[in-house]
Amino acid sequence: MDPNAINNLTPEQRQAVMVQAQQQANEQIMQSMMQKMVKSCFEKCAGTSGDKLDSREQSCMASCQDRYLDTRAQVQEALAKRQNRA
């Protein structure tokens, strides 16, 4: 969007643009967090048992992902609160 174009928008349109930008930023944050979760949990839990995870590795992956998803929910809630204040 042309930087000068925002000056031609109504306050409601500006607000809508800002909300959309914030939502896109939030999505990127969450996507990055999920990618980090997969990498971190795999590095922590996967051994050298071959091309499949054994039961211990599967349990480790599930626990690790649960912790990340709990954290994700807390981050998402904080982002929503921040967005509502904007």
C-alpha positions in Angstrom: 0.0 0.0 0.0 1.2 3.5 -0.9 2.2 5.2 2.4 0.3 8.3 1.3 -2.8 6.3 0.5 -3.5 5.7 4.2 -4.1 9.4 4.7 -7.0 9.2 2.2 -8.7 6.5 4.2 -11.5 7.1 6.7 -10.8 6.3 10.3 -12.8 3.1 10.0 -10.8 2.0 7.0 -7.5 2.9 8.7 -8.6 0.8 11.7 -9.5 -2.1 9.4 -6.0 -1.9 7.8 -4.3 -1.9 11.1 -6.4 -4.9 12.4 -5.5 -6.8 9.3 -1.8 -6.0 9.6 -1.9 -7.1 13.2 -3.6 -10.3 12.4 -1.0 -11.1 9.7 1.8 -10.4 12.2 0.1 -12.7 14.7 -0.2 -15.4 12.2 3.5 -15.2 11.3 4.4 -15.3 15.0 2.3 -18.4 15.5 3.7 -20.1 12.4 7.2 -19.4 13.5 6.4 -20.8 16.9 5.0 -24.0 15.4 8.1 -24.5 13.2 10.3 -24.0 16.2 8.2 -26.6 18.1 8.6 -29.2 15.5 12.3 -28.7 15.3 12.9 -28.4 19.0 10.8 -31.4 20.0 12.3 -33.6 17.2 15.8 -32.7 18.2 15.0 -33.3 21.9 13.1 -36.6 21.4 14.1 -38.4 18.3 17.0 -40.8 18.6 18.7 -43.0 16.2 16.1 -45.8 16.2 15.7 -45.7 12.5 13.0 -44.3 10.3 10.2 -44.5 12.9 9.9 -43.2 16.5 9.8 -45.8 19.2 7.2 -45.6 22.0 9.5 -43.6 24.3 10.2 -41.1 21.5 6.5 -40.8 20.7 5.7 -40.1 24.3 8.4 -37.5 24.5 7.2 -35.8 21.3 3.6 -35.8 22.6 4.7 -34.2 25.9 6.9 -31.7 24.2 4.2 -30.7 21.8 1.7 -30.4 24.6 4.0 -27.9 26.4 4.4 -25.9 23.3 0.7 -25.8 22.5 0.0 -24.7 26.1 2.5 -21.9 25.6 1.0 -21.1 22.2 -2.4 -20.7 23.8 -1.0 -18.3 26.3 0.8 -16.3 23.6 -2.3 -16.2 21.5 -4.4 -14.9 24.4 -1.8 -12.2 25.1 -1.7 -11.2 21.4 -5.5 -11.0 21.3 -5.5 -8.7 24.4 -2.8 -6.5 22.8 -4.8 -6.4 19.6 -8.0 -5.4 21.4 -6.2 -2.5 23.1 -5.1 -1.1 19.7 
